Every structure is written in structure tokens, then in C-alpha cells.
């Protein structure tokens, strides 16, 4: 579970309230089942070693191994892109908060438009002048003398590039052991987000209306955009490419199924707690909810500032680890050591960073990146490989049955439809 928790309220709105709950339950159950299938196949054929790519080579051949490796690269690169977009966002608003405190803002006018520091960035208000609209969308200031500052410190262009100077040296370090010491910050950041949402929800109260479609608090039960939700959930529940390594460390291997089930239950409850509570209490129109829920708050909101700073620190330590994992997998696929040399590592990291910067500049919507990465990676790792590996294992053991074939073929079809449907989301 990671920063996709910020996107869950937006994902709920894309599907509709009741539909989203059903999809969350269904996605959790399906991801749990296919992850468990991978563990069972490993226990039968893996001999205690390897990962999904190795099982694919053993049971399906070299092409399946290459496919598994390639899509693992895509998933890790997608995570890097999402982290870069979020770090740019958190760094921009943290520095902007400090700038606003020094320069001052027209607080009275803004509070009248955005009571409680809650905003709707996509909603233009015709009777408000352009300067205030820009302020409400968190992209400029009313101070005319700060135009140079906003030219140099711009979320869409300059901040993603500024990050290169901070993260570039970190990702070229030979060993990531220093950053592993901060892994616990991930748990703390999730806990902080839960507390953050609960505090905001307590202040807002319940804001839902299931019947009056003209009400600002209206909540629909179903939306044709529901594939966006399934795409996001596919990545939110994704652990399949490293599940064997994680569960190999379990002292009691006979409890793997139980422990995996508990883990998925806790992930579901956490996503539901944050997503549903934020959604049903959000005081503006639900269509205002952003794919990063922190973007629904003014940058002068202190609690939001704390959340952004906390997450910025966490992602600064996680990004080098994800990049290291991507580097190791790529060089391993090329039959090279994890650190084949400074210049080869520098070249690979440069390509990764350029991709991240380009996405942060030209497509900084984490909801879009999440759902496409989840649908694409999920099609292979959640829906297809576990099902085909299971059928291959059954065939080798002469236990293949027609119901099993039909059921697992249906899972593969679901994954394909989920991927295709992403192109039709409005």
C-alpha cells in the first residue's frame, strides 16, 4: 500500500458510491486469489527460489519470462513517474507556503470563496476576478511583485526539473541500504493520512444526498467511468511481482495463505476508511475531488502542509529504492551485475529521470498514470500470469478440469477488458 491512497476518493467518484464499494471488494478478493495462486505454484515448482519471471520460464518458456520481466519494468517505472509527480507537487506547495507567509496573501477574500480551506480547482466562478481564480487553483498569487518568483518556481515546468538536482545524486548511489532505514516512514505516513482525513471529516460532517441530483452533495451510485476505478485498484492492490520474495521471509510457511489474507483485509479496510470517509464528508460537489486529495485544500492549510512535508520526506527515501529495484531487474535481465559500472548506471538513471520529468511536465495527472499502469501491469501480473501458470501446473500434474479452465480464462478476459476500457474513460 502506497501513495495511491491519495487517489482512492477520486476513484470512488469515478465509479459511483455503491459501484465503487463492490469494485473494491471484488478487486481485493481477486488480487488475493491470484497472489495466493502464485505462492501455491511456487511451492509446487519453484524449489524455494526465484520469482514470477522464473516460474514463467519454467512452466511457459523463455518468452513468458521476458514478458514477465518487461511488465515488471513498466510497473516500477510507473511507480517512479507517480512519485516524481507527487514529489514535485509536495515540494512546490511546501515552498509556496513559506513564500506566502513571507509575502502575505489576500486571506479575507480567499476565505470567503473557500470556507474551511477547501477548494474546487476545476470549478471556475464567473464573478471572481482572474487573479483570485488563479489563487484558488493554487497556481499564482495576488502579489504583483512576485511574478519573477512564479516564473522561476512553477509547478508545471520548473519544479520537476529542480528535483533532478536533489534526487539525481541519490539514485546513483551504489547501495540503497541508507534509505532502507526509513522504510517505517511509509507506515507512519499512511497513519498520518488516516488521522488527517478523520480530522477533516469530523469538521465537515456528513455531506451526501442520494436522491436529489441537483444538490451539491449528490452522490451517484453508478458511473460509466468505473474502469478508472478498476485501473487504480489494480495498482493499489498490486504486490504480485515480489510476493514470493516477501512471503519467503515468513517464519511459518504453512501460514502464508492466512497471513496474505489478513494483509489484504487490512489494505482494503485502510483504503475504505480513507476513501469512503473523505468522499461522504467532502463539503463541496463530489466532482471537485482531485486525483490527489491534498489538492483539494488551500496551500495555507497547516495540516495539509504537514501531510505534504511528511509525504515528501517519505517519497524522497522511497524513490531511490524503487529506482534501485528497477536498475537491478534491468541489469539482471541483461545478465549483468546490479552495479555494472558508474557510466552504465548513470545512463540508465538518466533515461528513467527524463521519463519522469516529461510525465511531470506534460501529464501530471496521477489518476491517469495510476489507472493505465495498473491496468497494463495488472493484465499480466494479476489476471494473466497467475491464471496461465496455474493451468500449466494443473496440466503437468494431470489435474486440469474444464471448470478450472473456464474460470481462469474468464479472469484473463477480465484483465483484458479492464485494460481496453481505460481508453474509453472520459
RAFEN-V636435 format. One record per residue. RES is the residue in one small letter. SS is DSSP state (H for helix, E for strand, L for the rest). PSI is psi as a letter, one per 40 degrees, with the letter a starting at -180 (999 if undefined). NEAR is the number of other C-alpha atoms within 12 Angstrom. Layout:
res = <RES RES>
ss = <SS SS>
psi = <PSI PSI>
near = <NEAR NEAR>
This chain:
res = <x x x x x x x x x x x x x x x x x x x x x x x x x x x x x x x x x x x x x x x x x x x x x x x x x x x x x x x x x x x x x x x x x x x x x x x x x x x x x x x x x x x x x x x x x x x x x x x x x x x x x x x x x x x x x x x x x x x x x x x x x x x x x x x x x x x x x x x x x x x x x x x x x x x x x x x x x x x x x x x x x x x x x x x x x x x x x x x x x x x x x x x x x x x x x x x x x x x x x x x x x x x x x x x x x x x x x x x x x x x x x x x x x x x x x x x x x x x x x x x x x x x x x x x x x x x x x x x x x x x x x x x x x x x x x x x x x x x x x x x x x x x x x x x x x x x x x x x x x x x x x x x x x x x x x x x x x x x x x x x x x x x x x x x x x x x x x x x x x x x x x x x x x x x x x x x x x x x x x x x x x x x x x x x x x x x x x x x x x x x x x x x x x x x x x x x x x x x x x x x x x x x x x x x x x x x x x x x x x x x x x x x x x x>
ss = <L L H H H H L H H H H H H H H L H H H H H H H H H H H H H H H H H H H H H H H H H H H H H H L L L L L H H H H H H H H H L H H H H H H H H H H H H H H H H H H H H H H H H H H H H H H H H H H H H H H H H H H L L L H H H H H H H L H H H E L L L L L L L L L L L H H H H H H H L L L L L L L H H H H H H H H H L L L L L H H H H H H H H H H H H H H L L L L L H H H H L L L H H H H H H H H H H H H H H H H H H H H H L L L L E L L L L L L L L E L L L L L L L H H H H H H H H H H H L L L L L L H H H H H H L L L L H H H H H H H H H H H H H H H H H H H H H H H H H H H H H L L L L H H H L L L L H H H H E L L L L H H H H H H H H H H H H H H H H H H H H H H H H H H H H H H H H L L L L L L L L H H H H H H H H H H H H H H H H H H H H H L L L H H H H H H H H H H H H H H H H H H H H H H H H H H H H H H H L L L L L H H H H H H H H H H H H H H H H H H H H H H H L L>
psi = <h a e e d d e d d d d d d d d i d d d d d d d d d d d d d d d d d d d d d d d d d d d d e d f e i i a d d d d d d d d d i d d d d d d d d d d d d d d d d d d d d d d d d d d d d d d d d d d d d d d d d d d i i g d d d d d d d g h e e h i g d e h h h d e h i d d d d d d d e f e a i e h d e e d d d e d d g h d d d d d d d d d d d d d d d d e e h d h e d d d e e e d e d d d d d d d d d d d d d d d d d d d d a h g i h e d h e e i d e h h i d i i e e d d d d d d d d d d d e h e d e e d d d d e d e h d g d e e d d d d d d d d d d d d d d d d d d d d d d d d e e h e a h d e e h i e h d d e e i i e e h d d d d d d d d d d d d d d d d d d d d d d d d d d d d d d d d e f i i d g e i d d d d d d d d d d d d d d d d d d d d d g f h d d d d d d d d d d d d d d d d d d c d d d d d d d d d d d d e f e h i d d d d d d d d d d d d d d d d d d d d d e e h 999>
near = <28 36 42 42 43 45 43 50 43 46 50 49 39 42 35 33 34 22 27 39 33 23 33 40 24 23 40 36 26 36 42 36 29 43 43 32 35 45 40 30 36 34 25 22 27 26 17 20 21 26 35 46 40 33 39 36 24 26 30 27 17 17 17 26 27 25 26 39 35 27 33 39 33 34 40 38 39 38 42 43 40 46 46 50 44 48 42 43 43 35 37 39 38 34 26 36 29 19 22 28 18 12 18 19 28 20 25 13 19 30 21 16 28 30 22 26 34 36 39 32 31 21 22 20 19 9 10 17 16 17 23 30 27 24 34 39 32 38 28 33 34 26 21 14 13 20 15 13 22 28 17 18 28 28 36 28 25 24 34 40 31 26 35 28 14 22 34 30 19 28 39 31 24 27 19 26 17 16 27 20 14 22 24 17 23 28 20 20 29 28 24 25 37 27 23 32 38 26 20 31 26 18 19 23 20 22 25 29 24 19 13 12 15 13 17 20 25 27 36 32 24 22 23 21 29 35 42 43 49 52 50 48 52 46 46 40 49 43 38 42 40 27 34 33 20 21 32 24 15 17 11 12 20 15 17 28 25 18 21 34 22 17 26 32 23 18 33 32 22 31 41 33 30 38 40 38 33 44 48 38 32 44 36 36 31 39 30 30 36 36 39 35 41 44 37 41 39 36 43 36 32 21 26 33 30 25 35 40 30 29 38 33 28 33 39 37 31 37 46 39 34 35 46 36 30 34 40 29 33 32 22 21 23 15 12 16 17 27 28 20 17 17 13 20 29 25 18 29 35 23 21 36 38 24 27 38 35 24 31 36 27 18 22 30 28 45 44 36 38 51 46 36 40 47 44 38 44 46 40 44 50 50 41 39 42 45 39 37 45 41 31 29 32 24 18 17 15 10 15 20 17 13 12 20 22 16 21 31 23 19 32 29 21 29 36 27 22 37 31 21 24 31 18 15 24 14>
